[in-house]
Amino acid sequence: MPEHRIEQIRNAALMGHSGSGKSSLLEALLYGARAISQRGRVDDGTNHADFTPQEKAHHHSLEASFLSLDHNDIHINLIDTPGLPDFFGRAQLAMPAVESVLLVINASRGIEPIAQRAFEEARRQGKSILIVVNQMDGNEAQLESVLEQIQTQFGHGCLPLNLPKADGTGVVDCYFSPDYDTPTRFGDVRSCHDALIDTVVEQDEALMEIYLEQEESLTPEQLHAPLETALRHGELVPVCFASAEQQMGINHLLQILAQVLPNPQEANPPNFVNGWGDEAKPVKLTLDEAGHLLAHVFRVSIDPYVGRLGVFRIHQGVLRTGQKLFIGADRKPIKVAHLVKLQGKDQVEVTSAGPGDICALAKIDGLEVGAILHDHHEEDNFHMVDQDLPQPLFGLAVRPKRRGDEQKLAEVLHKLVAEDPSLQISHDGVDNETVLQGLGDMHVQIALEKAQQVFNLDMDTQKPSVAYRETITNSAESRYRHKKQSGGAGQFGEVHLKVEPLPRGSGFEFTSKVVGGAIPSQFIPAIEKGVKEAMREGILAGFPMQDIRVVVLDGKHHPVDSKEIAFHMAGKKAFLEAVMASSPVLLEPIVDMHVQVHQDKMGDITGDLSAHRAMVCGTQALANQQVDINAEAPLAALDDYATRLKAMTGGEGQLSMAFSRYEVVPPNVQQQLMAH
C-alpha cells in the first residue's frame, strides 16, 4: 500500500519573481509543520531548497527543488521554482506535476513580470492559484494597494482569506473561523468573509438556496465541494498575507494548503493523449491505485558519478520497488531498484508510491523530460501535451579549450539540454560553429559554469549571436532536372514545385499534388529532405528559413536511373530557384520587454529605448514610486542593454524579456547581414 492515499495529497509549485521570498516562505512552512528543526537562510546558503554549489554561490534558486511536509494527516508536496526571468522555462516544467500554483508576491514591490507570466501560464494549464503576499511586515509594504493591484490585473475573484492585524502581530482568518472583532490594518473581516461565501455558493444552486434561507453561516465542510469547483474554474483565487521572516500567517497558510487546495481528484484532469499529431486522442485517466501505472517525468538531473535522476509525478496506479516498467514506446523493461522521495538534497527511500505522489528514480539512462513511465504496452504512445516553453533569445558560440574534447563537448551540451529543455543547441552553417542558446545571458552563463564545475569541460565562447531567420514574401514556381551519367548507373530526377509564404510563426508545410505517377511516391520524402536541407542552410545570409509552404506539382522519373539522391538534389535546387524568385527577406526576433525603474528615471529609459529601435507600448505605476515600462524591441538592438540599464539606474532597474515574434529587418540591416 502506498504511504499516502490520493485524497491525502496536495501538490503545489511556488512561483514568483526573484526576491519575492519563495525559498524563505518554503522554509517557514517546513518549520511550521515541524518538517525541519531549524530554519535555513538564503543569504548564508543554509536554506533547504537552494542546496547546489551554484545556487549557494549565486544566492538564487536556479533549479526546481522538491520538499514535502505533513499537516493534519495531509501530505503536501512543494516545488520551489526559480524566479529569475532567464529561468522561467525551468519553473514552467514543474506545472504539469501539480494541481496548484502558490504565486508569491513581494508586499513592497507588488506584481512583477515573472508573477504575471506565472499567473497567465497557470491559467492556461488549468491550475488552481493561491496568491501569497509575502513580507507583509516590510517597512515599505503597501498591503492595501498591492491587493488592489492584484484584483485589477488578475480579476476581482482574487479574494483575501486573511487580513493583517492592525497591531502587526499576525493575520486574522476570514474564512475558517472569522474573528469579526479583531482590528485589521485595512479591510473588514465580515465583508471579506461574505465575499468569499458569495463567490463559492454561486457554484452550487442548492447550497445557495440554503445560504439564502438560513441565518447561520455555512461551514467550511459544506463549502468544500463548490470551493474546489470555483478554484478549478478560476472563479476564485484566494489571497493570503504572510511574513516568512517573522513566521506570521504561516500556520494559517498551512491550514489553507491542507483544507483549501484541491487533491488530485478534485483538480482539472491531466492533459494526456494517446498517439501523435493529428491522430492523437485525449485520454481520461482513472486516477486510482487499481489502474495501470502512468507517471510523467518532468525533471531530469545528471550527475557524472550518480548518473541520471528522473523526477516524476504518478497519475495512475502504484509504483513499487522491484517492479518492471517501460519508458514510452521502448519495449525493453527496466527494473525499479531504488524509489526515492526527494527532501531537498536528501533522498529518502520508499517501497511504493501511489497516484498523486511525486517521486524519483536514479540511474535510469533512458529518462528524459516528458517521458511516460508505464507497466502495460497499451500505454506505449501515451504522453502529455507538450508545453509551450519560452523561445531562446541569446546564444553563445562555444568550442572546447582542449584539443580532442570535441566529442565531450557534444555529450556535455546534450546533457545540459536534457536537464533543461529551454536550452537549445544549434549549428551555425556559415561559420561552422556550435551555438548554445538560452533565454538570456545569465541562463547560458550558468549552463557553461555547470559544464565546467560538474562535467569538467572548459569552453571558449564568442559574442552572443542573434537568431535571425529567412523567409519569402511572394509565391513562385521552379522546375529543375538533376541528371548525372558517369559510366555506370546514372541519376535522374525532375521536380516542379511551388513555394508560398505562410503567416509568421507557421513554420513549414510540405505537400504533394503529383498525379499519374509522374514521380513515384517513394521519392516524395527525398524531395522533402532536400527542401529541408536547403531551408536549414538559408539562401540570403545562411540563416534557417521558416514560414514557407512547398507544393510539389509535377516532375519526371526514369525507370532505371531515378534514385532518392537524384530527387533529393532536384528538390533542393528547385526550391532554391523558386525562393530566389519569391522576394526573400531576413527576419529578426522581436522581444516583449518590461523594465521596472523609479519614476524619476522613466524619461531616461524611454528615450534610450526609442533610440535603439524600440517601441514603448505602455507604462504602469507600481508601489513605492516604481513604474513598469512595457516595450517591444529587436533583440539585436539589446546587445548591451542590461549594462546600459544598470548605468542609467545605478543598478536599481529590473529587466525581463520574452520572445514575441519575428519581423522583417529594415533594408539597411539586411544589406549588412548579407555582406557579412
C-alpha positions in Angstrom: 0.0 0.0 0.0 1.3 3.5 -0.8 2.1 5.6 2.3 -0.4 8.3 1.2 -3.8 7.9 -0.4 -4.7 10.3 -3.3 -7.2 12.2 -1.2 -4.5 13.0 1.4 -2.1 14.5 -1.2 -1.7 18.2 -2.2 0.8 19.3 -4.9 1.8 22.9 -5.3 4.6 24.8 -7.1 5.9 28.0 -5.6 6.3 30.6 -8.3 7.0 34.3 -8.4 9.6 36.9 -9.2 13.1 36.7 -7.8 13.2 38.5 -4.4 9.5 37.7 -3.6 10.7 35.3 -0.9 9.6 31.9 -2.2 12.5 29.9 -0.7 12.1 31.7 2.6 8.4 31.0 2.6 9.1 27.3 2.0 11.5 27.3 4.9 8.8 28.9 7.1 6.2 26.3 6.0 8.6 23.4 6.7 9.5 24.8 10.1 5.8 25.5 10.9 4.9 21.9 10.1 7.9 20.6 12.1 9.4 19.0 9.0 12.7 20.7 9.9 14.1 21.6 13.3 15.9 24.8 12.3 15.2 27.3 9.6 17.8 27.9 7.0 18.6 31.3 5.3 19.1 32.1 1.6 21.8 34.7 2.4 24.1 32.2 4.2 23.4 29.3 1.9 21.7 27.1 4.6 18.1 27.0 3.3 16.9 23.6 2.2 15.7 24.5 -1.3 18.9 26.1 -2.7 21.5 23.4 -2.0 23.6 23.1 -5.1 27.0 24.8 -5.2 25.8 27.2 -8.0 22.7 28.2 -6.0 24.7 28.9 -2.9 27.3 30.9 -4.8 24.7 33.0 -6.7 22.1 33.3 -3.8 19.3 32.4 -6.2 17.2 29.4 -7.0 18.4 28.0 -10.3 16.7 24.6 -10.4 13.4 23.3 -9.2 13.8 21.7 -5.8 11.4 19.3 -4.0 10.4 19.2 -0.4 7.3 17.8 1.4 5.6 18.1 4.7 2.7 16.6 6.6 0.0 18.7 8.3 -3.1 17.2 9.9 -2.8 13.9 8.0 -2.4 15.8 4.7 0.8 15.2 2.7 1.9 18.3 0.9 4.5 18.2 -1.9 6.0 21.6 -2.6 8.2 22.5 -5.6 10.4 25.6 -5.2 11.0 27.1 -8.7 13.5 29.7 -9.9 12.2 33.3 -10.0 14.8 34.9 -12.3 13.4 35.7 -15.8 16.1 33.7 -17.5 15.0 30.5 -15.8 11.2 30.8 -16.3 11.4 27.8 -18.6 12.8 25.7 -15.8 10.0 26.9 -13.5 7.3 26.2 -16.1 8.4 22.5 -16.3 7.0 21.9 -12.8 3.4 22.9 -13.7 2.2 19.6 -15.1 3.2 17.9 -11.9 1.0 19.9 -9.6 -2.7 20.9 -9.2 -2.0 24.3 -7.7 0.4 27.2 -8.0 1.4 29.3 -5.0 2.1 32.7 -6.6 4.3 34.6 -4.2 4.3 38.4 -4.4 6.5 40.8 -2.5 4.4 43.2 -0.4 6.7 46.1 -1.1 7.1 45.6 -4.9 3.7 44.3 -6.0 3.1 42.3 -9.2 6.4 41.8 -11.1 6.9 40.3 -14.6 7.5 36.7 -13.6 4.4 36.7 -11.3 2.4 38.0 -14.3 3.8 35.3 -16.6 3.3 32.6 -14.0 -0.3 33.6 -13.4 -1.1 33.5 -17.1 0.6 30.1 -17.6 -1.1 28.6 -14.6 -4.5 29.8 -16.0 -3.6 28.4 -19.4 -2.8 25.0 -17.9 -5.9 25.0 -15.7 -4.2 25.1 -12.4 -5.7 26.4 -9.1 -4.0 29.5 -8.0 -3.3 30.7 -4.4 -1.6 34.1 -4.1 0.6 34.7 -1.1 1.5 38.3 -0.4 4.8 37.8 1.4 6.9 40.2 3.6 3.8 41.9 4.9 5.8 43.3 7.8 8.3 45.2 5.5 8.8 48.9 6.1 7.8 49.6 2.5 4.9 47.2 2.4 1.7 48.7 0.9 -0.7 45.9 1.5 -4.0 47.6 0.5 -2.6 48.9 -2.8 -1.0 45.6 -3.5 -4.4 43.8 -3.1 -6.0 46.4 -5.3 -3.3 45.8 -7.9 -3.9 42.0 -7.7 -7.6 42.5 -8.2 -7.1 44.9 -11.1 -4.7 42.7 -13.0 -5.8 39.2 -12.1 -9.6 39.8 -11.6 -12.0 40.6 -8.8 -12.2 36.8 -8.0 -8.9 37.4 -6.1 -10.3 37.5 -2.5 -8.4 37.5 0.8 -8.6 34.5 3.1 -7.0 36.6 5.8 -6.1 40.2 6.7 -3.1 41.6 8.5 -3.8 42.5 12.2 -3.7 46.2 13.0 -1.0 45.7 15.6 1.3 43.9 13.1 1.5 40.7 15.1 -0.1 38.3 12.6 -3.2 37.8 10.5 -7.0 37.5 11.0 -8.8 34.5 9.5 -11.6 35.5 7.1 -12.8 32.0 6.1 -12.5 29.1 8.6 -13.3 30.8 11.9 -13.5 34.5 11.1 -12.9 36.8 14.0 -15.0 39.9 13.4 -13.8 41.8 16.4 -10.1 41.9 15.9 -8.9 45.2 14.3 -7.2 44.8 10.9 -4.6 47.0 9.2 -7.2 47.5 6.4 -10.4 46.0 5.2 -13.3 44.4 7.1 -13.3 40.8 8.1 -17.0 40.4 7.7 -17.1 41.9 4.3 -14.2 39.6 3.2 -15.9 36.5 4.6 -19.2 37.4 2.9 -17.5 38.0 -0.4 -15.8 34.6 -0.2 -19.1 32.8 0.6 -21.0 34.6 -2.1 -18.4 33.5 -4.7 -18.4 29.9 -3.5 -22.1 29.3 -3.3 -22.6 30.6 -6.8 -21.2 27.2 -7.9 -24.0 25.3 -6.3 -27.6 26.3 -6.7 -28.9 24.0 -3.9 -26.3 25.4 -1.5 -27.2 28.9 -2.5 -30.8 28.3 -1.5 -29.7 27.0 1.9 -27.4 30.0 2.3 -30.2 32.5 1.5 -32.8 30.8 3.8 -30.8 30.1 6.9 -29.4 32.7 9.3 -26.3 30.8 10.4 -23.2 30.8 8.3 -22.3 27.8 6.2 -19.5 25.6 7.5 -16.2 25.0 5.6 -17.3 21.4 5.2 -20.5 22.5 3.4 -18.5 24.9 1.2 -15.7 22.4 0.3 -17.1 21.0 -3.0 -18.2 24.3 -4.5 -15.0 25.9 -3.3 -13.0 23.4 -5.3 -15.2 24.0 -8.3 -14.6 27.7 -8.0 -10.8 27.1 -7.8 -10.9 24.7 -10.7 -12.8 27.1 -13.0 -10.7 30.1 -11.9 -13.7 31.9 -10.4 -11.9 32.2 -7.1 -8.2 33.0 -6.5 -7.6 33.1 -2.7 -5.2 35.7 -1.4 -3.4 35.4 1.9 -0.9 37.6 3.7 2.2 36.3 5.5 5.7 37.1 6.6 8.1 34.2 6.1 10.8 36.1 8.0 8.7 36.6 11.2 6.7 33.3 10.8 3.4 35.3 10.7 0.4 33.8 9.0 2.3 30.6 8.4 0.0 28.3 10.5 -3.0 29.8 8.7 -1.3 29.2 5.4 -0.6 25.5 6.3 -4.3 25.2 7.1 -5.2 26.7 3.7 -2.8 24.3 1.9 -4.4 21.3 3.6 -8.1 22.3 3.5 -8.4 24.6 0.5 -6.1 23.4 -2.2 -7.5 20.6 -4.3 -6.3 17.0 -4.1 -5.6 15.4 -7.5 -9.1 14.0 -7.8 -10.7 17.5 -7.3 -8.5 19.4 -9.8 -8.7 19.7 -13.5 -7.5 16.3 -15.1 -4.0 15.9 -16.5 -3.7 16.6 -20.2 -2.9 13.1 -21.5 -3.3 12.0 -25.1 -2.7 8.7 -27.0 -0.9 9.0 -30.3 0.9 11.8 -32.1 0.0 14.7 -34.4 -3.5 14.7 -35.9 -4.0 11.1 -34.8 -3.7 11.9 -31.0 -6.8 11.2 -28.9 -7.5 12.6 -25.4 -7.1 10.1 -22.6 -9.2 10.1 -19.5 -7.3 8.5 -16.6 -8.9 6.7 -13.6 -6.5 8.4 -11.1 -6.8 5.4 -8.8 -4.4 2.7 -7.4 -6.1 -0.1 -9.4 -5.3 1.3 -12.8 -2.2 0.7 -15.0 0.8 2.7 -13.9 1.2 6.0 -15.6 3.8 8.5 -14.5 5.1 11.7 -16.2 8.8 12.6 -15.9 9.1 16.4 -15.6 12.6 16.9 -14.2 15.9 15.3 -15.1 19.3 15.9 -13.4 22.5 14.3 -14.5 25.5 13.7 -12.2 28.8 12.3 -13.6 29.1 9.9 -10.7 25.5 9.1 -9.8 24.0 9.1 -13.3 20.6 10.3 -14.3 17.9 11.1 -11.7 14.4 11.4 -13.1 11.7 13.1 -11.0 8.1 12.1 -11.9 4.5 12.6 -10.9 2.4 9.4 -10.6 -1.0 10.0 -12.2 -2.5 6.5 -12.0 -1.6 3.1 -10.5 1.0 2.2 -7.9 4.8 2.0 -8.4 6.7 -0.4 -6.2 10.4 -1.3 -5.8 11.3 -4.4 -7.8 8.5 -3.7 -10.3 9.2 -3.8 -14.1 8.1 -0.8 -16.2 8.6 0.7 -19.6 9.7 4.1 -20.8 7.4 5.4 -23.6 7.4 3.0 -26.6 10.6 1.3 -25.6 9.8 -2.4 -25.3 12.9 -3.1 -23.1 11.7 -3.1 -19.5 13.6 -1.6 -16.6 13.5 -2.7 -13.0 12.8 -0.3 -10.2 15.7 -0.7 -7.8 15.6 2.5 -5.7 12.4 4.5 -5.5 13.0 7.7 -3.5 11.3 10.8 -2.3 13.4 14.0 -2.5 13.7 16.2 0.5 16.0 19.0 -0.7 19.4 17.4 -1.2 18.4 14.3 0.6 16.9 11.1 -1.0 14.5 9.1 1.2 13.9 5.6 0.0 10.3 4.4 -0.1 8.9 1.0 -1.1 5.9 2.2 -3.0 4.0 5.3 -4.1 0.6 5.8 -5.5 -1.4 8.2 -7.7 -0.8 11.9 -6.9 2.6 11.5 -5.4 5.9 12.9 -6.7 9.0 10.6 -6.5 12.3 10.0 -8.3 14.3 7.1 -9.8 18.1 7.1 -10.1 20.5 5.5 -12.6 17.9 5.1 -15.4 19.6 6.1 -18.6 16.5 6.4 -20.8 14.7 9.0 -18.7 14.0 12.3 -20.5 11.8 15.2 -19.6 8.4 14.4 -20.9 8.9 10.6 -20.8 6.0 8.4 -19.6 6.6 5.5 -17.3 4.0 2.7 -17.6 3.6 -1.0 -17.0 1.5 -2.1 -20.0 2.0 -1.8 -23.7 -1.4 -0.3 -24.2 0.2 2.9 -23.0 3.2 2.9 -25.3 2.1 6.0 -27.1 0.6 7.9 -24.1 2.1 11.3 -23.5 1.2 14.6 -22.0 0.6 17.5 -24.4 3.9 19.3 -24.9 4.4 22.6 -23.0 5.0 25.8 -24.9 8.3 26.6 -23.4 9.8 30.1 -23.8 11.9 30.5 -27.0 15.6 31.1 -26.6 16.7 34.7 -27.2 20.5 34.6 -26.7 23.2 32.4 -28.0 26.9 31.9 -27.5 29.2 30.1 -30.0 31.1 27.5 -28.0 34.1 25.3 -28.6 36.3 23.2 -26.3 39.5 24.8 -24.9 41.4 21.5 -25.1 42.1 19.8 -28.4 40.4 16.5 -28.6 37.4 17.5 -26.5 35.1 17.9 -29.4 33.2 14.7 -28.7 33.0 15.6 -25.0 31.6 19.0 -25.9 28.7 17.4 -27.8 28.0 15.0 -24.9 28.0 17.7 -22.3 25.8 20.1 -24.3 23.2 17.3 -24.8 23.3 16.6 -21.0 22.7 20.3 -20.3 19.7 20.3 -22.7 18.4 17.0 -21.3 18.2 18.7 -17.9 16.8 22.0 -19.2 14.8 21.8 -22.5 14.5 25.6 -22.6 18.2 25.5 -23.7 18.8 24.6 -27.3 21.8 23.6 -29.4 22.1 24.8 -33.0 24.8 24.7 -35.6 25.8 27.8 -37.5 26.5 26.7 -41.0 28.0 30.0 -42.0 30.9 30.0 -39.5 30.7 26.2 -38.7 30.1 26.9 -35.0 28.1 25.2 -32.3 25.8 27.6 -30.6 24.2 27.2 -27.2 21.0 29.2 -26.9 19.1 30.2 -23.8 16.5 32.7 -22.5 19.1 35.2 -21.6 22.8 35.8 -21.0 22.7 34.5 -17.4 20.8 31.4 -18.5 23.6 30.5 -20.9 26.4 31.5 -18.5 25.0 29.3 -15.7 24.9 26.4 -18.1 28.5 26.9 -19.1 29.5 27.3 -15.5 27.9 23.9 -14.8 29.7 22.3 -17.7 33.0 23.4 -16.2 32.2 22.6 -12.5 30.2 19.4 -12.8 31.3 17.9 -16.1 34.9 19.2 -16.1 34.7 20.8 -19.6 36.2 24.2 -20.3 34.9 26.1 -23.2 35.8 29.2 -25.2 32.9 31.4 -26.2 32.2 34.2 -28.6 29.8 37.1 -28.6 26.1 36.2 -28.4 24.6 35.6 -31.8 21.1 36.8 -32.8 18.8 34.1 -34.2 17.9 35.7 -37.5 15.7 33.8 -39.9 14.9 33.9 -43.6 11.5 33.7 -45.4 9.8 34.7 -48.6 7.2 37.3 -49.4 5.7 36.1 -52.7 4.8 32.9 -54.5 7.0 31.4 -57.2 7.5 28.2 -59.2 10.5 26.4 -60.4 11.4 23.2 -62.4 14.8 21.6 -62.0 16.2 18.5 -63.6 19.0 16.6 -61.9 20.8 14.4 -64.4 24.1 12.6 -63.9 25.8 10.0 -66.1 29.2 8.6 -65.2 29.7 5.3 -66.9 27.6 3.1 -64.7 24.1 3.6 -63.4 23.0 7.2 -63.7 21.0 9.6 -61.7 17.8 11.2 -62.9 15.1 13.2 -61.2 13.0 16.2 -62.3 10.9 18.3 -59.8 8.4 21.0 -60.5 7.4 22.8 -57.3 5.8 25.9 -55.9 6.7 28.0 -52.8 4.2 30.2 -50.9 4.6 32.4 -47.9 2.9 31.4 -44.7 1.8 33.6 -41.8 4.5 34.5 -39.2 5.2 31.6 -36.8 3.6 28.9 -39.0 6.9 27.1 -39.6 7.0 24.8 -42.7 4.4 22.9 -44.7 5.1 20.3 -47.4 2.5 18.7 -49.7 2.5 16.8 -52.9 -0.1 17.3 -55.8 1.7 14.9 -58.1 -0.7 12.7 -60.1 -0.4 9.9 -62.6 2.8 8.6 -61.2 5.0 11.3 -62.7 7.1 11.0 -59.5 6.8 7.6 -57.7 5.5 8.0 -54.2 8.7 6.5 -52.7 10.7 9.6 -53.9 8.5 12.3 -52.4 10.2 12.0 -49.0 13.6 12.5 -50.7 12.3 15.8 -52.2 11.1 17.0 -48.8 14.5 16.0 -47.3 16.3 18.1 -50.0 14.0 21.1 -49.3 14.5 20.9 -45.6 18.3 20.8 -46.1 18.1 24.0 -48.2 15.9 25.6 -45.5 18.5 24.9 -42.8 21.3 26.4 -44.9 19.4 29.5 -45.9 19.9 31.5 -49.1 20.5 35.1 -48.3 22.9 35.1 -45.3 23.0 31.5 -44.2 20.1 31.7 -41.6 17.4 29.0 -41.3 14.2 29.6 -43.3 10.7 29.5 -41.9 7.1 30.2 -42.7 7.1 28.6 -46.1 4.7 26.2 -47.9 6.2 23.9 -50.6 3.9 22.2 -53.0 5.3 19.6 -55.4 3.3 20.0 -58.6 4.8 17.6 -61.2 8.0 16.0 -62.3 9.6 13.2 -64.2 11.4 10.0 -63.4 13.4 7.3 -65.2 12.6 3.7 -64.6 16.4 2.8 -64.2 18.3 6.0 -63.2 15.8 7.5 -60.8 17.1 7.3 -57.2 16.5 9.0 -53.9 19.7 11.1 -54.2 18.5 12.4 -57.6 15.2 13.7 -56.3 16.9 14.9 -53.1 19.2 17.1 -55.3 16.4 18.1 -57.7 14.1 19.1 -54.8 16.8 21.2 -53.2 17.8 23.0 -56.4 14.2 23.6 -57.5 13.4 25.0 -54.1 16.4 27.4 -54.1 15.5 28.7 -57.6 11.9 29.2 -56.5 12.9 31.1 -53.4 15.2 33.4 -55.3 12.2 34.4 -57.4 9.9 34.9 -54.4 11.4 38.1 -52.9 13.2 36.5 -49.9 13.8 38.7 -46.8 15.5 38.4 -43.5 13.6 38.2 -40.2 14.8 39.4 -36.8 13.4 38.3 -33.4 11.3 40.9 -31.6 11.1 40.7 -27.8 8.5 41.9 -25.3 10.3 43.6 -22.5 9.4 45.0 -19.1 11.6 47.5 -17.4 10.9 48.4 -13.8 12.6 51.6 -12.5 12.0 54.5 -10.2 9.6 57.0 -11.8 12.3 59.7 -11.9 14.3 57.5 -14.4 11.3 56.9 -16.7 12.3 59.6 -19.2 15.9 58.4 -19.5 14.7 54.8 -20.1 12.1 55.6 -22.7 14.4 57.9 -24.5 17.2 55.3 -24.6 14.7 52.6 -25.8 13.4 54.8 -28.6 17.0 55.5 -29.8 17.6 51.7 -30.2 14.6 50.9 -32.5 12.3 50.0 -29.5 8.6 51.0 -29.3 7.2 51.8 -25.9 3.8 50.2 -25.6 2.7 51.5 -22.2 3.6 52.2 -18.6 2.0 51.2 -15.3 2.5 52.7 -11.9 3.7 50.3 -9.2 4.2 50.6 -5.5 6.9 52.8 -3.9 7.1 55.2 -6.9 8.2 52.5 -9.2 7.0 52.2 -12.8 6.8 49.3 -15.2 7.7 50.2 -18.8 6.4 47.8 -21.4 8.2 47.9 -24.8 8.9 45.9 -27.9 12.4 45.9 -29.4 14.5 44.0 -31.9 16.7 41.6 -30.0 19.7 42.8 -32.0 19.4 46.3 -30.5 19.6 45.0 -27.0 23.1 43.5 -27.1 24.3 45.5 -24.1 21.0 46.7 -22.7 21.4 45.2 -19.3 24.7 47.1 -18.8 23.1 50.3 -20.1 20.1 49.8 -17.7 22.5 49.4 -14.7 24.4 52.6 -15.7 21.2 54.6 -16.1 19.6 53.5 -12.8 22.6 53.0 -10.5 22.0 49.2 -10.6 18.4 49.5 -9.4 16.5 48.8 -12.7 15.0 45.4 -13.3 14.6 43.8 -16.8 12.5 41.0 -18.0 12.3 39.9 -21.7 10.4 37.2 -23.6 10.2 36.3 -27.3 7.3 37.9 -29.1 7.6 37.3 -32.9 9.7 37.6 -36.0 9.5 40.7 -38.2 11.2 41.7 -41.4 14.5 43.6 -40.8 15.0 47.1 -42.2 16.7 47.2 -45.7 19.9 48.6 -44.4 20.2 45.9 -41.7 19.5 43.2 -44.3 22.3 44.6 -46.6 24.7 44.5 -43.6 23.9 40.9 -42.8 24.1 39.7 -46.4 27.5 41.4 -46.7 28.8 39.6 -43.6 
